[in-house]
Amino acid sequence: MALKIVKGSIDRMFDKNLQDLVRGIRNHKEDEAKYISTCIDEIKQELKQDNIAVKANAVCKLTYLQMLGYDVSWAAFNIVEVMSSSKFTYKRIGYLAASQCFHEGTDVIMLTTNQIRKDLSSPHQYDTGVALTGLSCFVTPDLARDLANDIMTLMSHTKPYIRKKAVLIMYKVFLKYPESLRPAFPRLKEKLEDPDPGVQSAAVNVICELARRNPKNYLSLAPLFFKLMTSSTNNWVLIKIIKLFGALTPLEPRLGKKLIEPLTNLIHSTSAMSLLYECVNTVIAVLISLSSGMPNHSASIQLCVQKLRILIEDSDQNLKYLGLLAMSKILKTHPKSVQSHKDLILQCLDDKDESIRLRALDLLYGMVSKKNLMEIVKKLMLHVDKAEGTTYRDELLTKIIDICSQSNYQYITNFEWYISILVELTRLEGTRHGHLIASQMLDVAIRVKAIRGFAVAQMATLLDNAHLLTGNTQRNGICEVLYAAAWICGEFSEHLEDPMQTLEAMLRPKVATLPGHIQAVYVQNAAKLFATVLRKHEGETDSHAAQETSQLLIDRLPLFVQSANLEVQERASCILQLVKYIQKLQQKKVEVAEEVTALFAGELNPVAPKAQKKVPVPEGLDLDAWINKPPSESESEDEKPKAVFAKEEPKHSRSRHTEVDEKELARRREARKREQANNPFYIKASPSSQKVYDAPGVEHIPVVQIDLSVPLKVPGMPMSDQYLKLEEERRQKEKAERKKEKKKKREKRGKERKADSGPESEEDIAPAHQVDIVTEEMPENALPSDDDDKDPNDPHKALDIDLDKPLADSEKLPVRTHRPEVLKSPAEDRVNESIPQETKKRSGKEKKEKKKGKEKDRKRSKEEKKKKKHKEVEEELLESHPEEAVQSEETKEAATPPTSTSAEASELDFWLCSAPVPPAAQEETAPSSAAAVDTSSAAAPESEPDEPKDAEPEDTKSSKHKKKKQKKEKEEKEKKKKKRHHHHHHHSNAGGEDSVQNGTVEEEEPLPPMSNYFLLAENSYIKMMKEDADQVYDIQGNHQDESKVVVSVIFENKSDSFLKSMEFNVLDSLNSKLQRPEGAGAHDSLTVPFQLPPGISNEAHFVFSVQSIVMPQKLKGTLTFIVKSDESSTHEKLDFKLHFTCTSYLITTPCYL
Amino acid sequence: MIKAILIFNNHGKPRLSKFYEHYTEDTEQQIIRETFHLVSKRDENICNFLEGGLLIGGSDNKLIYRHYATLYFVFCVDSSESELGILDLIQVLVETLDKCFENVCELDLIFHVDKVHNILAEMVMGGMVLETNMSEIITQVEAQGKMEKSELCAFLSLCRPLSFSVPDRTGRHRLGSQGLRRVLCRP
């Protein structure tokens, strides 16, 4: 054996190792491919050998070849072999190769599961480390599922080296196997406070990465991160946290307020530019999220802008770039503060670095005003001329157009100038953006009526000089402009001075070289021009000119009839026939102009791109209604293969059908509406969209009137620069005029004047034209902005998981088990079993309940009115608190316990509230807290602070803040009270179905509707159910002193095994304690006084003593029991949570579980 | 997240490529070529960030690179990474290489790409920054090196010792000499 190894290793001496391979490749520069192919053959031989050292060497070489672009997936199995070597050296080679070339499609990956698991649990930390590193690159959903539990264990490994790797890889596992997120999250959260900085940093890294995609789920971690931010000195961690806060602040403005101070401190204190920059960035995000106009924040903006200016002025190009980048973020919300640095930004336009120039361009977009638009665009046009690379020039072009057209041409005062700019831009060589210029020309010409005359003249010139644009085949991007030019000339031909000449230009043989869609427009608009020419010459005694035109068309159109493009061909032959017919009429001296013009009569209005989508469904039209009777399935199969053109048939039958069954349909519609109204899963239309829609006629089209006193000036030459001078002159004149006026009016409006400061404010510059900007047509009530849909393929979407929900049993990570799990829990069984029991109970109490029920109903309706008010307030609150809002929506479906989530949420509220409450929020709280006082007047305020937080360690808040807290406790208490009340309302409002929320119920298993018990917890063995609130147990004992609450729990054995030795235990809180037999310790559990054979259920009562009835309680508990089957017996446990809400105390219902 | 780490020389020859998302070999080569074209065009004293949707998905991504002597170190990252932080990470990487290879040059990377991979694995894992502390990285790399050596010694005791001939180092450009420049404060 030893001899064999020696022999193998001697063989190896003669093999090429990686270095030899590299050297060989370098020595065979001419025939590299050939050399490598011989090497691959050698490698294939080596892989066939038994010696693992040889194999590893071969795999190592393959890894190198993979980098050079050679496919090595054929060796995947050998890689797995090398991975499974017991030697670290080879294992590492194997894992490296795997990480470089394995992916989800690699089929041998499934063979690795056990090997990886073995390596993960290896006693050598580097074996584990190498396995983790490799796995992070090729983890698949299957691997993630199978190994999630092993990796989770490693997160608590003794060695920080393994811990940090395990923590990091969890992110990859979450991505591939989203179900693992919730079970693993608590441990991940723990790692945020790991003693090792590396592990801490890894945990921060993972959570930041998760939170970036779904920030709302991580809002509750804000206090923890805040603590880390104020305590950590690791700049990497700080940067990550600060970036995370940047993502969180838009969701919670109060968080932003809290952040401003520490961030400002960091900005002042840090010497690391990277940290400074991220701080500035997050402060900007905070400022954006806060409502503007807060006086004390202008200082923060100033600080940011100041620091950014320093960055931009730095000689380091990187800092300059980042400074500009951040500046553009400020620009969106605080343009004024950026505009003062215009000089600096214009300076950056001349930078030699293209990235910086592009950034500066972005900034310019927000800096233009009516005053400086022409000047800035002039500067940009100069850059366009100078620019060398086409990409940068194209970028400039789009920016010019963006800048000018932004917010509905808001800043353009002279559209003639703009048209000339557009015309100048057409002279650019080789631009890709011809269509952009074209669409601008069309848009301006259509929407700015006053400019049409000028535009048409310009376009006619363009058409005339078309050869300049099309002459070079490389420049065909720009010929899109001709599309616009032809259309404008045709549509607004009445403005043309010499339509005949334009018509001639449009029918030149050269046109046939243009792209088909442009030719089509040419042909169509030639017909329009023809109509104009005819009309022009109508009435003239000499009809020679008109006839000449017809002849021209008849001569030239055949060229287009032969076009390869169908559209061109069709239009041309159509129009050719028309013209021939007209010619005949002309020869008979018939006046045809009127009729020909009628072909193109009517105004075309611009339609907003999203208008179609926004058209509301008219009243009475039901898009869900069947047009025909729903066809039976067999029928539809038969019909399908029918001819393509048979589609029309059903249309006919549709109209008949609807008429006949009008009444029946109305009836059905009513029924469906009712059903939908009752169905909680049906998304009801919001009231706003139900507004009656009356189709807007032409007179409804909103027309923006810009009134002005200066008459139109038409300069001779369309050079944009001239406009600049003209504009300046005009402004000077206006200024002078206004000064006169001012003198007169000064006394009158002294106060108003102060508002618009500056010698020449925006409003003062009046546009040079009397311009009607026709806005695009949109249906009423529709907004042009539209919600952008997220990418449905985003893998992070699956990770949008509520992390505050308590873990359901089904969510545990799969663990390898030796005994098969009993998985028999069909819902029907339970229904059958629980119903008879309940009915028995009911019958006894029914009479009592009926009476009570009536009373309750009355009470409820009264209360509901009150609650409605509260709810409105609540909704407002929820808006500012998106997490809660989302959760309460979710509860309807997922039936999660809202109290637990809201407890966490209120904790966050509490933390956030130690920052000064914004005045708006205070106003909100005032009325509701007043309402809260009367119901909870018996409250003992001293006992308040220790309540809902006991689930979380107090130390999550820094001691520094504790002091603050105490000061503000009074305010807080009121706020909390109010909060709690909202929660009650929330429960009772939703009525019957809502009460399900109180148990942790799994989604898939709806409860039997008759049950007055609620699921508390369950696993595959046992189900625990809580008693409904309707069954009242008297509070025993004294109200003032100590109240007792009796909780009855039904235990149901779901398994095939015998359950015994059940022990019920609850972790007492300060307020509520489980009453235990005398002599028992505070942590002892109570034995459930029965055993459960398979399928049997029984009920047990537990007594709790309650100190204060003004506090909601959340108690954690466990049930332990022994499962005894024929072969074995195992010890199992089940966790649950008990919820005592305040309302349950108040309405003498001891427990509202 | 870091999407990819590429090291190539002034002629675009790849010296190390690490993709944290799967691409086919052809696409990988194309990405390397494209990145090289983008990066090599740029002057020495302009900013080290490049925007633009490359083959590696989406406009969210940025290229952050540094040029040392004959080598370009390029990181492709998304918006969750701090730009300056990554620049520093590149610096840490190069300094670590310099320590591990004792005055690193391109040839070290050419002949010991596996070792470079191992060093990188201690810094970045699955696209996320694992460790930024240089001494910690070096400790772990050396510990693993020792382990390898001990395994090798056990193996070599069975046969004649191997001479690890280091490739000739004439005319090599030290990265460290002119390359290591500290522009920013290390975060």
Interface residues (C-beta under 8 A of the other chain):
Chain A: A2 I5 V6 S9 I10 M13 L18 Q19 V22 R23 R26 A53 C60 T63 Y64 Q66 M67 L68 G69 Y70 D71 K87 F88 T89 R92 I93 L96 Q100 H103 E104 H124 Y126 G129 L132 T133 S136 C137 V139 Y161 K164 K165 L168 I169 Y171 K172 G198 S201 A202 N205 V206 C208 E209 R212 N235 W236 L238 I239 K243 S271 A272 M273 S274 L275 Y277 E278 D316 Q317 N318 K320 Y321 L322 K352 D353 E354 S355 I356 L358
Chain B: M1 P14 L16 S17 K18 Y20 H22 T24 E25 D26 E28 Q29 D43 N45 I46 C47 N48 F49 L50 E51 S80 S82 E83 L84 G85 L87 D88 I110 F111 H112 V113 D114 H117 N118 A121 M125 G126 G127 M128 V129 L130 E131 T132 N133 E136 Q140 A143 Q144 M147 E148 E151 L152 F155 L158 C159 L162 S165 P167 V183 L184 C185 R186 P187
